[in-house]
Amino acid sequence: MGAYLLRRLLLIIPTLFGIMLINFALTQFVPGGPIEQIIAKVQGEADATRNISGGADAGTQAQGAEDNGYQGARGISPELLAQLEVQMGFSRVVCAPGFAGTPDLKDPACHKEKIGATERFVKMMGDYLRFDFGKSFFHNKTVVELVLEKMPVSISLGLWSTLLAYLISIPLGIRKAVKDGTSFDTWTSATVIVAYAIPTLVFAVLLMVLFAGGSYWKVFPLRGLTSDGWDQMSLIGKALDYLWHITLPVIAITISSFATLTLLTKNSFLDEINKQYVMTARAKGLTEGRVLYGHVFRNAMLIVIAGFPGLFLSVFFSGSLIIETMYSLDGLGRLGFEAAVSRDYPVVFGTLYAFGLISLVIGILSDFTYVLVDPRIDFEKRAG
């Protein structure tokens, strides 16, 4: 197992490097960048100012804004653009040989020099190897601070949704396998298929309409993770308030994973139940419960356990954006979406690197879980 583990750990390096390289290369061809986003925003504010002023007063308003130093009314100066490029790492300040002062673009002896994409990528990866993810372009915070600030929401959605899916799907899947072909199996299969077919967005809206005061009952809150005055509540009150707020988002995000996991569990158990060793165990006089949970369960759960990392990561990342937007939850999904739209590259690449590394490590941990469930599995022999 040691040699297999070493190989998997070494594979993390080229895999992660490839992920970062491909995404970095793609951004070089995407139109617009952080500086273009700033220019567009400033020009938009300037246009809005002119429209609001209206008629003959528009020129007077714009001139007054210029006199007050409002950049939006006249665009961004070349000097400010150069400073932004240096601040965001697209350029560097280069001074004449023998210059002894602090490099400054305002000094006639200094000028701006573009930094190539290759050099920027090498520097970025060097910083990431030290877990230095830099600072956001548009937030006065580091990437780590932003992620830690948004993490509780995403952890709540991912952890509770995965836990709920497993608590429901595994017993239901086992029951469906035992009752295969009966009326119970038929109507539960229909329910599971309908649940799988409902898009997360539609189900989230349905829950809001029914239980969040949309048109029927106002049982659960519509937004946020906690109520106002949460800090003044008792420990039990905080826990109940938190569960009250998280109920609808968790149910909405669980619907598709619950359906998939139920059918996976059922099919896995059916496959094992029809094998020869189960018939032998029954012939020896073992009870059905002993056969099912003493022999079948361990083998059938392998594929279910193997799917845990993928299920958790999919709930943790892919489904969170819709749910966070619908229920006004400020988590990693919204952070990543807003960073991609605004071209906040430190946040985009920093989170991509961190979560890519986490997903690769979790994949290795899932292999260990295989061995814990069934010690007969030897990955080194399979690799050989």
Contacts in CASP RR format, 6 or more apart in sequence:
PFRMAT RR
TARGET T0000
AUTHOR 0000-0000-0000
METHOD contacts of the structure
MODEL  1
MGAYLLRRLLLIIPTLFGIMLINFALTQFVPGGPIEQIIAKVQGEADATR
NISGGADAGTQAQGAEDNGYQGARGISPELLAQLEVQMGFSRVVCAPGFA
GTPDLKDPACHKEKIGATERFVKMMGDYLRFDFGKSFFHNKTVVELVLEK
MPVSISLGLWSTLLAYLISIPLGIRKAVKDGTSFDTWTSATVIVAYAIPT
LVFAVLLMVLFAGGSYWKVFPLRGLTSDGWDQMSLIGKALDYLWHITLPV
IAITISSFATLTLLTKNSFLDEINKQYVMTARAKGLTEGRVLYGHVFRNA
MLIVIAGFPGLFLSVFFSGSLIIETMYSLDGLGRLGFEAAVSRDYPVVFG
TLYAFGLISLVIGILSDFTYVLVDPRIDFEKRAG
1 371 0 8 1.000
1 378 0 8 1.000
1 379 0 8 1.000
1 380 0 8 1.000
2 380 0 8 1.000
3 380 0 8 1.000
4 367 0 8 1.000
4 379 0 8 1.000
4 380 0 8 1.000
4 383 0 8 1.000
5 364 0 8 1.000
7 383 0 8 1.000
8 364 0 8 1.000
8 367 0 8 1.000
9 364 0 8 1.000
12 357 0 8 1.000
12 360 0 8 1.000
12 361 0 8 1.000
15 360 0 8 1.000
16 353 0 8 1.000
16 356 0 8 1.000
16 357 0 8 1.000
16 360 0 8 1.000
17 125 0 8 1.000
19 352 0 8 1.000
19 356 0 8 1.000
20 121 0 8 1.000
20 124 0 8 1.000
20 125 0 8 1.000
20 128 0 8 1.000
20 349 0 8 1.000
20 352 0 8 1.000
20 353 0 8 1.000
21 121 0 8 1.000
23 348 0 8 1.000
23 349 0 8 1.000
23 352 0 8 1.000
24 117 0 8 1.000
24 121 0 8 1.000
24 124 0 8 1.000
24 349 0 8 1.000
27 343 0 8 1.000
27 345 0 8 1.000
27 348 0 8 1.000
28 117 0 8 1.000
32 343 0 8 1.000
33 343 0 8 1.000
34 88 0 8 1.000
34 137 0 8 1.000
34 138 0 8 1.000
34 342 0 8 1.000
34 343 0 8 1.000
34 344 0 8 1.000
34 345 0 8 1.000
35 81 0 8 1.000
35 84 0 8 1.000
35 85 0 8 1.000
35 88 0 8 1.000
35 90 0 8 1.000
36 343 0 8 1.000
37 342 0 8 1.000
37 343 0 8 1.000
38 76 0 8 1.000
38 84 0 8 1.000
39 75 0 8 1.000
39 76 0 8 1.000
39 81 0 8 1.000
42 71 0 8 1.000
42 72 0 8 1.000
42 75 0 8 1.000
42 76 0 8 1.000
43 72 0 8 1.000
43 75 0 8 1.000
44 72 0 8 1.000
45 72 0 8 1.000
46 62 0 8 1.000
46 72 0 8 1.000
46 73 0 8 1.000
46 74 0 8 1.000
46 75 0 8 1.000
49 61 0 8 1.000
49 62 0 8 1.000
49 65 0 8 1.000
49 70 0 8 1.000
49 72 0 8 1.000
49 73 0 8 1.000
50 58 0 8 1.000
50 59 0 8 1.000
50 61 0 8 1.000
50 62 0 8 1.000
50 73 0 8 1.000
53 59 0 8 1.000
53 60 0 8 1.000
53 61 0 8 1.000
53 62 0 8 1.000
54 61 0 8 1.000
61 73 0 8 1.000
62 73 0 8 1.000
62 74 0 8 1.000
64 70 0 8 1.000
64 73 0 8 1.000
65 72 0 8 1.000
65 73 0 8 1.000
65 74 0 8 1.000
66 73 0 8 1.000
66 74 0 8 1.000
71 77 0 8 1.000
71 80 0 8 1.000
76 84 0 8 1.000
79 105 0 8 1.000
79 106 0 8 1.000
82 91 0 8 1.000
82 105 0 8 1.000
82 112 0 8 1.000
83 105 0 8 1.000
85 91 0 8 1.000
85 112 0 8 1.000
86 92 0 8 1.000
86 93 0 8 1.000
86 105 0 8 1.000
86 112 0 8 1.000
88 137 0 8 1.000
88 345 0 8 1.000
89 115 0 8 1.000
89 120 0 8 1.000
90 114 0 8 1.000
90 115 0 8 1.000
90 120 0 8 1.000
91 112 0 8 1.000
91 113 0 8 1.000
91 114 0 8 1.000
91 115 0 8 1.000
92 112 0 8 1.000
92 113 0 8 1.000
92 115 0 8 1.000
93 103 0 8 1.000
93 104 0 8 1.000
93 105 0 8 1.000
93 110 0 8 1.000
93 111 0 8 1.000
93 112 0 8 1.000
93 113 0 8 1.000
94 103 0 8 1.000
94 110 0 8 1.000
94 111 0 8 1.000
94 112 0 8 1.000
94 113 0 8 1.000
95 101 0 8 1.000
95 103 0 8 1.000
95 107 0 8 1.000
95 109 0 8 1.000
95 110 0 8 1.000
95 111 0 8 1.000
96 109 0 8 1.000
96 110 0 8 1.000
99 107 0 8 1.000
99 109 0 8 1.000
99 110 0 8 1.000
101 107 0 8 1.000
103 110 0 8 1.000
104 110 0 8 1.000
105 111 0 8 1.000
105 112 0 8 1.000
124 349 0 8 1.000
127 133 0 8 1.000
127 134 0 8 1.000
128 349 0 8 1.000
128 350 0 8 1.000
128 353 0 8 1.000
133 142 0 8 1.000
133 143 0 8 1.000
133 144 0 8 1.000
133 346 0 8 1.000
133 349 0 8 1.000
133 350 0 8 1.000
133 353 0 8 1.000
133 354 0 8 1.000
134 142 0 8 1.000
134 143 0 8 1.000
134 346 0 8 1.000
134 350 0 8 1.000
135 141 0 8 1.000
135 142 0 8 1.000
135 143 0 8 1.000
135 346 0 8 1.000
136 142 0 8 1.000
136 143 0 8 1.000
136 146 0 8 1.000
136 339 0 8 1.000
136 344 0 8 1.000
136 346 0 8 1.000
136 347 0 8 1.000
137 342 0 8 1.000
137 343 0 8 1.000
137 344 0 8 1.000
137 345 0 8 1.000
137 346 0 8 1.000
137 347 0 8 1.000
138 342 0 8 1.000
138 344 0 8 1.000
139 146 0 8 1.000
139 344 0 8 1.000
139 347 0 8 1.000
141 149 0 8 1.000
143 346 0 8 1.000
143 347 0 8 1.000
143 350 0 8 1.000
143 351 0 8 1.000
146 335 0 8 1.000
146 347 0 8 1.000
147 332 0 8 1.000
147 335 0 8 1.000
147 351 0 8 1.000
147 354 0 8 1.000
150 330 0 8 1.000
150 331 0 8 1.000
150 332 0 8 1.000
150 333 0 8 1.000
150 334 0 8 1.000
150 335 0 8 1.000
151 331 0 8 1.000
151 332 0 8 1.000
152 225 0 8 1.000
153 225 0 8 1.000
153 320 0 8 1.000
153 324 0 8 1.000
153 329 0 8 1.000
153 330 0 8 1.000
153 331 0 8 1.000
153 332 0 8 1.000
154 316 0 8 1.000
154 317 0 8 1.000
154 320 0 8 1.000
154 324 0 8 1.000
154 331 0 8 1.000
154 332 0 8 1.000
154 333 0 8 1.000
155 316 0 8 1.000
156 225 0 8 1.000
156 242 0 8 1.000
156 246 0 8 1.000
156 250 0 8 1.000
157 246 0 8 1.000
157 249 0 8 1.000
157 250 0 8 1.000
157 253 0 8 1.000
157 315 0 8 1.000
157 316 0 8 1.000
157 320 0 8 1.000
157 323 0 8 1.000
157 324 0 8 1.000
157 329 0 8 1.000
158 253 0 8 1.000
158 312 0 8 1.000
158 315 0 8 1.000
158 316 0 8 1.000
158 320 0 8 1.000
160 246 0 8 1.000
160 250 0 8 1.000
161 250 0 8 1.000
161 253 0 8 1.000
161 254 0 8 1.000
161 257 0 8 1.000
161 315 0 8 1.000
162 257 0 8 1.000
162 308 0 8 1.000
162 311 0 8 1.000
162 312 0 8 1.000
162 315 0 8 1.000
164 250 0 8 1.000
164 251 0 8 1.000
164 254 0 8 1.000
164 258 0 8 1.000
165 254 0 8 1.000
165 257 0 8 1.000
165 258 0 8 1.000
165 261 0 8 1.000
165 311 0 8 1.000
165 315 0 8 1.000
166 261 0 8 1.000
166 308 0 8 1.000
168 258 0 8 1.000
168 262 0 8 1.000
169 258 0 8 1.000
169 261 0 8 1.000
169 262 0 8 1.000
169 264 0 8 1.000
169 265 0 8 1.000
170 261 0 8 1.000
170 265 0 8 1.000
170 301 0 8 1.000
170 304 0 8 1.000
172 188 0 8 1.000
172 262 0 8 1.000
172 265 0 8 1.000
173 262 0 8 1.000
173 263 0 8 1.000
173 265 0 8 1.000
173 266 0 8 1.000
173 269 0 8 1.000
174 265 0 8 1.000
174 266 0 8 1.000
174 269 0 8 1.000
174 292 0 8 1.000
174 297 0 8 1.000
175 184 0 8 1.000
176 184 0 8 1.000
176 185 0 8 1.000
176 188 0 8 1.000
176 189 0 8 1.000
176 262 0 8 1.000
176 266 0 8 1.000
177 265 0 8 1.000
177 266 0 8 1.000
177 267 0 8 1.000
177 269 0 8 1.000
177 270 0 8 1.000
177 273 0 8 1.000
178 269 0 8 1.000
178 292 0 8 1.000
179 185 0 8 1.000
180 266 0 8 1.000
180 270 0 8 1.000
189 263 0 8 1.000
192 258 0 8 1.000
192 259 0 8 1.000
192 262 0 8 1.000
192 263 0 8 1.000
193 259 0 8 1.000
195 255 0 8 1.000
195 256 0 8 1.000
195 258 0 8 1.000
195 259 0 8 1.000
196 255 0 8 1.000
196 256 0 8 1.000
196 259 0 8 1.000
196 260 0 8 1.000
198 206 0 8 1.000
198 255 0 8 1.000
198 256 0 8 1.000
200 252 0 8 1.000
200 253 0 8 1.000
200 255 0 8 1.000
200 256 0 8 1.000
200 319 0 8 1.000
200 322 0 8 1.000
200 323 0 8 1.000
201 322 0 8 1.000
201 326 0 8 1.000
203 252 0 8 1.000
203 255 0 8 1.000
204 248 0 8 1.000
204 249 0 8 1.000
204 252 0 8 1.000
204 322 0 8 1.000
204 323 0 8 1.000
204 326 0 8 1.000
204 327 0 8 1.000
205 326 0 8 1.000
207 248 0 8 1.000
207 251 0 8 1.000
207 252 0 8 1.000
208 214 0 8 1.000
208 222 0 8 1.000
208 248 0 8 1.000
208 326 0 8 1.000
208 327 0 8 1.000
209 215 0 8 1.000
209 216 0 8 1.000
210 216 0 8 1.000
210 217 0 8 1.000
211 217 0 8 1.000
211 218 0 8 1.000
211 219 0 8 1.000
211 220 0 8 1.000
211 248 0 8 1.000
212 218 0 8 1.000
212 219 0 8 1.000
212 220 0 8 1.000
212 221 0 8 1.000
212 222 0 8 1.000
212 248 0 8 1.000
213 222 0 8 1.000
220 244 0 8 1.000
220 245 0 8 1.000
220 247 0 8 1.000
220 248 0 8 1.000
221 227 0 8 1.000
221 244 0 8 1.000
221 245 0 8 1.000
222 327 0 8 1.000
222 328 0 8 1.000
223 327 0 8 1.000
223 328 0 8 1.000
223 329 0 8 1.000
224 245 0 8 1.000
224 327 0 8 1.000
224 328 0 8 1.000
224 329 0 8 1.000
225 242 0 8 1.000
225 245 0 8 1.000
225 246 0 8 1.000
225 329 0 8 1.000
226 238 0 8 1.000
226 241 0 8 1.000
226 242 0 8 1.000
226 245 0 8 1.000
227 241 0 8 1.000
227 245 0 8 1.000
230 238 0 8 1.000
230 241 0 8 1.000
233 241 0 8 1.000
248 327 0 8 1.000
249 323 0 8 1.000
249 324 0 8 1.000
249 326 0 8 1.000
249 327 0 8 1.000
249 329 0 8 1.000
252 323 0 8 1.000
252 326 0 8 1.000
253 315 0 8 1.000
253 319 0 8 1.000
253 320 0 8 1.000
253 323 0 8 1.000
254 315 0 8 1.000
257 311 0 8 1.000
257 314 0 8 1.000
257 315 0 8 1.000
260 311 0 8 1.000
261 304 0 8 1.000
261 311 0 8 1.000
264 303 0 8 1.000
264 304 0 8 1.000
264 307 0 8 1.000
265 300 0 8 1.000
265 304 0 8 1.000
268 300 0 8 1.000
268 301 0 8 1.000
268 302 0 8 1.000
268 303 0 8 1.000
268 304 0 8 1.000
269 296 0 8 1.000
269 300 0 8 1.000
271 300 0 8 1.000
272 278 0 8 1.000
272 296 0 8 1.000
272 299 0 8 1.000
272 300 0 8 1.000
273 292 0 8 1.000
273 296 0 8 1.000
277 295 0 8 1.000
278 291 0 8 1.000
278 295 0 8 1.000
278 296 0 8 1.000
281 290 0 8 1.000
281 291 0 8 1.000
281 295 0 8 1.000
282 288 0 8 1.000
282 291 0 8 1.000
298 373 0 8 1.000
298 374 0 8 1.000
299 374 0 8 1.000
301 373 0 8 1.000
302 370 0 8 1.000
302 373 0 8 1.000
302 374 0 8 1.000
305 366 0 8 1.000
305 369 0 8 1.000
305 370 0 8 1.000
305 373 0 8 1.000
306 366 0 8 1.000
306 369 0 8 1.000
306 370 0 8 1.000
307 366 0 8 1.000
308 366 0 8 1.000
308 369 0 8 1.000
309 359 0 8 1.000
309 362 0 8 1.000
309 363 0 8 1.000
309 365 0 8 1.000
309 366 0 8 1.000
310 362 0 8 1.000
312 362 0 8 1.000
313 359 0 8 1.000
313 362 0 8 1.000
317 332 0 8 1.000
317 333 0 8 1.000
317 355 0 8 1.000
320 331 0 8 1.000
320 332 0 8 1.000
320 333 0 8 1.000
321 333 0 8 1.000
321 334 0 8 1.000
321 336 0 8 1.000
321 337 0 8 1.000
323 329 0 8 1.000
324 330 0 8 1.000
324 331 0 8 1.000
324 333 0 8 1.000
324 334 0 8 1.000
325 334 0 8 1.000
332 351 0 8 1.000
335 347 0 8 1.000
335 351 0 8 1.000
336 347 0 8 1.000
336 348 0 8 1.000
336 351 0 8 1.000
338 344 0 8 1.000
339 347 0 8 1.000
339 348 0 8 1.000
339 351 0 8 1.000
340 348 0 8 1.000
367 379 0 8 1.000
370 377 0 8 1.000
370 379 0 8 1.000
371 377 0 8 1.000
371 379 0 8 1.000
END
